[in-house]
Amino acid sequence: MTTILETQDLGYSYGDGTVALQGVNIRLEEGKKVALVGPNGAGKSTLMLMFNGILQPKSGSVLFRGQPLNYDATSLRSIRRAVGMVFQNSDDQLFAPTVYQDVAFGPSNLGYPAEKVKRYVTYALAYVGLSGYEPRPPHHLSGGEKKRVAIAGILAMEPEVMILDEPTSNLDPATSEEIMEMLEELNLGGKTLIISTHDVDLAYRWADEVILMKDGGVLRRGSGPEVFGDQELIREARLKLPIVVDLYHELAGRGLVDGPKPPRNILELCDTLEQGCKGRAPSHSAADSIRPGKICICNVDELKAPQIPSILERISPSYKGAMGTSAKVMAEEAGIALDFTYGVIDKCILKSLVGKSSLIMTSGGMVDHAANRIMDYCRESGAVIEVVRLSTGSELTCKRIP
Amino acid sequence: MHDLLDDYAQSNALRDTNPRLKLALGLGAIIFCVSSVSPVAPLFVAVSMGLITVILAKIPARFYSKLLLIPVSFAVLSTVVVAFMHGTGTVLFSVDVFGFDLAVREDGANLALLLISRTIGGMCSLFFIALTTPMIEIFAVLKTLHIPDSVIELSMMIYRYIFVFLDQAAMIHSAQVMRLGDTGLKNSLNAFAMLSSVLFLRSWEQGERLIVAMDARCYSGRLDLTDQAAKAEPRAILAAAAYLAAVAAIAVLTRNIQML
């Protein structure tokens, strides 16, 4: 793993003498999903503004790919291109009068010719699922759409690292899950992501690395279970435990479950609980007698929307889910009511375990990602789930993934 | 929440007509209105522009008439003063106010009529532009007319943030009303003063955040303006030219006609 961003003994204080950051030493690896968590005023936003040179540190330094940042105009341009930032309030970021102009702002300031700018804008808007929104003014968009446009504006500059300050604040739960899933998709495409959030459940579930901050310093760095496993620390940082962890501790307290570390998500929690129950309760739980349901994965890149109803007819899944923007757009075109639009893989595994079949529509690299995720689960838990990858040529063929 | 001109500009039936043509039509009509010496041509413009806006652009007639009521009420008030204060000729109407003899004379009445018809004709033409052409397309036209970039960019950002501040002002106002800030003249004046000062401070802060947002995306003095407008159809150009010629002809032919 190569280090992409690093801070060395970073310090910053505002004009009135308030110390915002002090002695911050962190090292972020390329291709990771990082969440900065901490109470209000912990210095998360200040730290983020330093990653792309908007604030200049009072002491210490920020390193990008091992090189300390320089604060002259040329170096700043290159760092801001490589490290893109999405602000918390979309209205701060969307200053141009139309969606097209706003997304085109970055590329045209990088001096690209008009034709290239147009290509990048079209690509970025398609990626966030807003093709056709080009002539709209931002004040006619919903909160979620504004956030997507803001992300598209950064994507159009092809950054290596994307920083998002509270990406889910002021969004409804489904929209924020969809935004987070889009970030997951970007991460699978190789981008390093850094978010700040107060949503501990989100940070716990989503992030590869959690950085817990308080009073301008870093309290703890590590994986979600490492950081959130320490109840003292979490209380000190004025956060709360993720609901999964909290529930796990209470269940463990009653002796219903045991294990070295808390589960990552609801799926793991259910499994831990089931294992705990099996030892005690007589085995009449539904899951034992039921054969796990089949999970089909279809790649929408190989399909056209009108083909989807016939596929559905053929495999008639109990549940339908779509992962990623292009799959969702296609499901909408085909007029399919989706049961899952986020957390799709885990949901489908959970349903499979109670005997229901499901279809996952997705695209590109996420097809393999989904299949691998289910296979990994089977390997760890010992469950046997049939995964079918649908490929369409002239007719539908089914391939069993080994 | 709002019923804005801008919403109609984005969604009217003439939205996709070439903006240059719409601008030329509206501005041409305004010029003929203000240079006509008889009220006939401006009244013709007022009626025809109103019909174009309501029938061709499909702007709801109720909204349009409410909108027109604003400038018309101003115009009526001021022309009444002109009618009383101006001119010579036969007395058409007189009234005795506390011993002062206030009279409307022929000249004054004619001038007042001309003024009001010019105002209404001009406003109808202006509303035609405002209700059919989104601001952003007007900016694109301005750019091709070689207006300096900095002027256009500033106007674009001012335009964009009008809506942000409109929302904020509405929110502050609701917050004041919720705590009874609008009871009595003294309270509402006080509340309005607070609203203005807070809005000023917020716009200042917004300006600072705007600079950060632009810097973060490598601002180097370029705000793209692609002219995505459709080409004007020859038929539409001919129709607009014929209309303007008709207005000009009416203005010339009726130059000696006085209404009274």
Interface residues (C-beta under 8 A of the other chain):
Chain A: L49 N52 I54 L76 R77 R80 R81 G84 M85 F87 D91 D92 Q93 L94 F95 A96 P97 T98 Y100 Q101 A104 F105 G106 S108 N109 L110 G111 A114 V117 K118 E134 P135 R136 P137 P138 H139 H140 G153 I154 M157
Chain B: D6 D7 Q10 P134 M135 I136 F139 M156 M157 Y159 R160 Y161 F163 V164 D167 Q206 R209 L210 V212 A213 M214 D215 A216 R217 C218 Y219 S220 G221 R222 L223 D224 L225 T226 Q228
